[in-house]
């Protein structure tokens, strides 16, 4: 499929151990991305898994490092290509991308530009000027709050939420609650990496989740 071809071009960045775009074998590399068929949320979509060891542990939560992906322009562009193609195929109308503080800002605005739409910012408490709506949510070490400007969205506008990582789902769930406060429609929650063992996607139901890189 078109998406599979886009995903396989990650090989050009030296990130995939399978085959190059021309079909020539590539040597396995640390931190490799590997294409497989389907995801838990979208069986028709190509899935990509990361076999690298770059990770940081905070309590019981495991965070994967996206720095190598952002550092390589071909890999980063390909991720945006895949997400763009996915959204264009699935949703005929998207009014806005909403990027989550802070690494969602790396992907959200670029993806919005590709789609020819705007990007609104969901930020940590105290970062936005003017009137805001806020939602608090639980962290392993306490409480946190997300905010969005009260006039960021109109009632009924269709929004895709974008972040780098889905772990326990607390942050993304709070973002969905903010969308409810503004009476916007959440089409999908899009992340680059999903830690499936933490069951964040289950917490987000009924909102659909699309993840590109998955860990068990």
PEPELIN-V780285 format. One record per residue. N is the residue number from 0. SS is DSSP state (helix for helix, strand for strand, loop for the rest). PSI is psi in whole degrees, -180 to 180 (* if undefined). D_FIRST is the distance of its C-alpha to the first C-alpha in Angstrom with 1 decimal. Layout:
# PEPELIN-V780285
n=N ss=SS psi=PSI d_first=D_FIRST
n=N ss=SS psi=PSI d_first=D_FIRST
This chain:
# PEPELIN-V780285
n=0 ss=loop psi=168 d_first=0.0
n=1 ss=helix psi=-43 d_first=3.8
n=2 ss=helix psi=-40 d_first=5.4
n=3 ss=helix psi=-40 d_first=5.1
n=4 ss=helix psi=-41 d_first=6.3
n=5 ss=helix psi=-43 d_first=8.7
n=6 ss=helix psi=-39 d_first=9.9
n=7 ss=helix psi=-22 d_first=10.6
n=8 ss=helix psi=-9 d_first=12.7
n=9 ss=helix psi=-25 d_first=15.0
n=10 ss=helix psi=-34 d_first=16.4
n=11 ss=helix psi=-24 d_first=18.0
n=12 ss=helix psi=4 d_first=20.2
n=13 ss=loop psi=23 d_first=21.4
n=14 ss=loop psi=-10 d_first=20.0
n=15 ss=loop psi=129 d_first=17.8
n=16 ss=loop psi=0 d_first=19.7
n=17 ss=loop psi=-80 d_first=17.0
n=18 ss=strand psi=155 d_first=16.1
n=19 ss=loop psi=173 d_first=16.2
n=20 ss=loop psi=-27 d_first=13.6
n=21 ss=loop psi=-3 d_first=15.7
n=22 ss=loop psi=1 d_first=15.6
n=23 ss=loop psi=140 d_first=19.1
n=24 ss=strand psi=143 d_first=20.3
n=25 ss=loop psi=142 d_first=21.2
n=26 ss=loop psi=143 d_first=24.2
n=27 ss=loop psi=142 d_first=23.9
n=28 ss=loop psi=150 d_first=25.2
n=29 ss=loop psi=148 d_first=26.8
n=30 ss=loop psi=37 d_first=24.8
n=31 ss=loop psi=152 d_first=21.5
n=32 ss=strand psi=137 d_first=18.1
n=33 ss=strand psi=131 d_first=16.1
n=34 ss=strand psi=137 d_first=12.6
n=35 ss=strand psi=177 d_first=12.6
n=36 ss=strand psi=114 d_first=10.9
n=37 ss=loop psi=164 d_first=11.8
n=38 ss=loop psi=170 d_first=14.8
n=39 ss=loop psi=-26 d_first=18.2
n=40 ss=loop psi=-19 d_first=17.7
n=41 ss=loop psi=89 d_first=14.2
n=42 ss=loop psi=-19 d_first=13.1
n=43 ss=loop psi=-14 d_first=9.7
n=44 ss=loop psi=149 d_first=8.9
n=45 ss=strand psi=140 d_first=8.7
n=46 ss=strand psi=153 d_first=12.3
n=47 ss=strand psi=134 d_first=14.4
n=48 ss=strand psi=150 d_first=18.0
n=49 ss=strand psi=122 d_first=20.8
n=50 ss=loop psi=12 d_first=23.4
n=51 ss=loop psi=172 d_first=25.8
n=52 ss=loop psi=3 d_first=29.4
n=53 ss=loop psi=114 d_first=29.9
n=54 ss=strand psi=155 d_first=31.2
n=55 ss=strand psi=134 d_first=34.2
n=56 ss=strand psi=128 d_first=36.0
n=57 ss=strand psi=104 d_first=37.9
n=58 ss=loop psi=-123 d_first=39.8
n=59 ss=loop psi=-3 d_first=37.4
n=60 ss=strand psi=134 d_first=34.4
n=61 ss=strand psi=125 d_first=32.0
n=62 ss=strand psi=131 d_first=30.3
n=63 ss=strand psi=146 d_first=27.7
n=64 ss=loop psi=120 d_first=28.3
n=65 ss=loop psi=2 d_first=25.7
n=66 ss=helix psi=-44 d_first=27.9
n=67 ss=helix psi=-34 d_first=26.0
n=68 ss=helix psi=-44 d_first=22.8
n=69 ss=helix psi=-31 d_first=24.8
n=70 ss=helix psi=-34 d_first=26.8
n=71 ss=loop psi=116 d_first=24.0
n=72 ss=helix psi=-33 d_first=22.8
n=73 ss=helix psi=-45 d_first=19.6
n=74 ss=helix psi=-44 d_first=18.6
n=75 ss=helix psi=-45 d_first=19.9
n=76 ss=helix psi=-38 d_first=18.1
n=77 ss=helix psi=-39 d_first=14.7
n=78 ss=helix psi=-45 d_first=15.5
n=79 ss=helix psi=-40 d_first=16.5
n=80 ss=helix psi=-47 d_first=13.4
n=81 ss=helix psi=-46 d_first=11.3
n=82 ss=helix psi=-40 d_first=14.1
n=83 ss=helix psi=-48 d_first=14.5
n=84 ss=helix psi=-41 d_first=11.0
n=85 ss=helix psi=-49 d_first=11.5
n=86 ss=helix psi=-39 d_first=14.9
n=87 ss=helix psi=-36 d_first=14.4
n=88 ss=helix psi=-39 d_first=12.1
n=89 ss=helix psi=-34 d_first=14.5
n=90 ss=loop psi=112 d_first=17.8
n=91 ss=loop psi=-24 d_first=19.2
n=92 ss=loop psi=122 d_first=22.3
n=93 ss=loop psi=126 d_first=22.9
n=94 ss=loop psi=-40 d_first=26.4
n=95 ss=strand psi=151 d_first=26.6
n=96 ss=strand psi=138 d_first=25.0
n=97 ss=strand psi=115 d_first=27.7
n=98 ss=strand psi=137 d_first=27.8
n=99 ss=strand psi=138 d_first=29.7
n=100 ss=loop psi=127 d_first=32.5
n=101 ss=loop psi=-28 d_first=32.1
n=102 ss=loop psi=-14 d_first=28.9
n=103 ss=helix psi=-20 d_first=26.9
n=104 ss=helix psi=-20 d_first=28.5
n=105 ss=helix psi=-35 d_first=26.5
n=106 ss=helix psi=-37 d_first=23.2
n=107 ss=helix psi=-54 d_first=24.3
n=108 ss=helix psi=-38 d_first=26.0
n=109 ss=helix psi=-44 d_first=23.3
n=110 ss=helix psi=-41 d_first=20.6
n=111 ss=helix psi=-42 d_first=23.1
n=112 ss=helix psi=-42 d_first=23.8
n=113 ss=helix psi=-38 d_first=20.2
n=114 ss=helix psi=-7 d_first=20.3
n=115 ss=loop psi=31 d_first=23.7
n=116 ss=loop psi=176 d_first=25.5
n=117 ss=strand psi=167 d_first=28.2
n=118 ss=strand psi=128 d_first=28.3
n=119 ss=strand psi=155 d_first=31.1
n=120 ss=strand psi=131 d_first=32.5
n=121 ss=strand psi=117 d_first=33.4
n=122 ss=strand psi=163 d_first=36.0
n=123 ss=strand psi=157 d_first=38.5
n=124 ss=loop psi=137 d_first=41.9
n=125 ss=loop psi=4 d_first=44.2
n=126 ss=loop psi=-15 d_first=41.7
n=127 ss=loop psi=139 d_first=41.4
n=128 ss=loop psi=161 d_first=44.2
n=129 ss=loop psi=-176 d_first=45.5
n=130 ss=loop psi=139 d_first=45.2
n=131 ss=strand psi=160 d_first=42.4
n=132 ss=strand psi=145 d_first=41.2
n=133 ss=strand psi=154 d_first=40.9
n=134 ss=strand psi=133 d_first=39.7
n=135 ss=strand psi=152 d_first=41.0
n=136 ss=strand psi=159 d_first=39.1
n=137 ss=strand psi=139 d_first=40.1
n=138 ss=strand psi=169 d_first=39.4
n=139 ss=loop psi=-28 d_first=40.4
n=140 ss=loop psi=16 d_first=43.4
n=141 ss=strand psi=-150 d_first=44.3
n=142 ss=strand psi=155 d_first=43.1
n=143 ss=strand psi=166 d_first=41.1
n=144 ss=strand psi=143 d_first=40.5
n=145 ss=strand psi=150 d_first=37.7
n=146 ss=strand psi=154 d_first=38.6
n=147 ss=strand psi=148 d_first=37.2
n=148 ss=strand psi=140 d_first=39.3
n=149 ss=loop psi=-28 d_first=40.6
n=150 ss=loop psi=17 d_first=39.6
n=151 ss=loop psi=-33 d_first=36.1
n=152 ss=loop psi=151 d_first=34.5
n=153 ss=loop psi=156 d_first=35.7
n=154 ss=loop psi=132 d_first=35.8
n=155 ss=loop psi=-8 d_first=32.7
n=156 ss=loop psi=144 d_first=30.4
n=157 ss=strand psi=127 d_first=26.8
n=158 ss=strand psi=142 d_first=26.0
n=159 ss=strand psi=125 d_first=23.2
n=160 ss=strand psi=137 d_first=24.9
n=161 ss=strand psi=131 d_first=23.7
n=162 ss=strand psi=171 d_first=25.1
n=163 ss=strand psi=-34 d_first=24.4
n=164 ss=strand psi=138 d_first=25.3
n=165 ss=strand psi=115 d_first=25.8
n=166 ss=loop psi=-102 d_first=28.6
n=167 ss=loop psi=-15 d_first=31.2
n=168 ss=loop psi=1 d_first=30.0
n=169 ss=helix psi=-47 d_first=33.4
n=170 ss=helix psi=-46 d_first=32.5
n=171 ss=helix psi=-37 d_first=29.4
n=172 ss=helix psi=-41 d_first=31.5
n=173 ss=helix psi=-38 d_first=34.3
n=174 ss=helix psi=-40 d_first=32.0
n=175 ss=helix psi=-38 d_first=31.0
n=176 ss=helix psi=-36 d_first=34.8
n=177 ss=helix psi=-40 d_first=35.3
n=178 ss=helix psi=-39 d_first=32.9
n=179 ss=helix psi=-41 d_first=34.9
n=180 ss=helix psi=-35 d_first=38.1
n=181 ss=loop psi=1 d_first=36.9
n=182 ss=loop psi=31 d_first=35.6
n=183 ss=loop psi=158 d_first=32.1
n=184 ss=strand psi=120 d_first=29.1
n=185 ss=strand psi=114 d_first=26.7
n=186 ss=strand psi=-42 d_first=23.2
n=187 ss=strand psi=153 d_first=21.6
n=188 ss=strand psi=117 d_first=22.6
n=189 ss=strand psi=129 d_first=20.1
n=190 ss=strand psi=155 d_first=20.9
n=191 ss=strand psi=-42 d_first=19.7
n=192 ss=strand psi=137 d_first=21.5
n=193 ss=strand psi=129 d_first=22.6
n=194 ss=strand psi=92 d_first=25.5
n=195 ss=helix psi=-32 d_first=24.8
n=196 ss=helix psi=-20 d_first=28.3
n=197 ss=helix psi=-4 d_first=30.0
n=198 ss=loop psi=36 d_first=28.4
n=199 ss=helix psi=-36 d_first=28.1
n=200 ss=helix psi=-34 d_first=25.4
n=201 ss=helix psi=-38 d_first=28.0
n=202 ss=helix psi=-28 d_first=30.5
n=203 ss=helix psi=-10 d_first=28.4
n=204 ss=loop psi=139 d_first=27.9
n=205 ss=loop psi=8 d_first=27.6
n=206 ss=loop psi=132 d_first=25.6
n=207 ss=loop psi=151 d_first=21.9
n=208 ss=strand psi=135 d_first=20.6
n=209 ss=strand psi=121 d_first=17.3
n=210 ss=strand psi=140 d_first=17.6
n=211 ss=strand psi=-49 d_first=15.5
n=212 ss=strand psi=130 d_first=17.9
n=213 ss=strand psi=141 d_first=19.8
n=214 ss=strand psi=147 d_first=23.1
n=215 ss=loop psi=* d_first=25.0
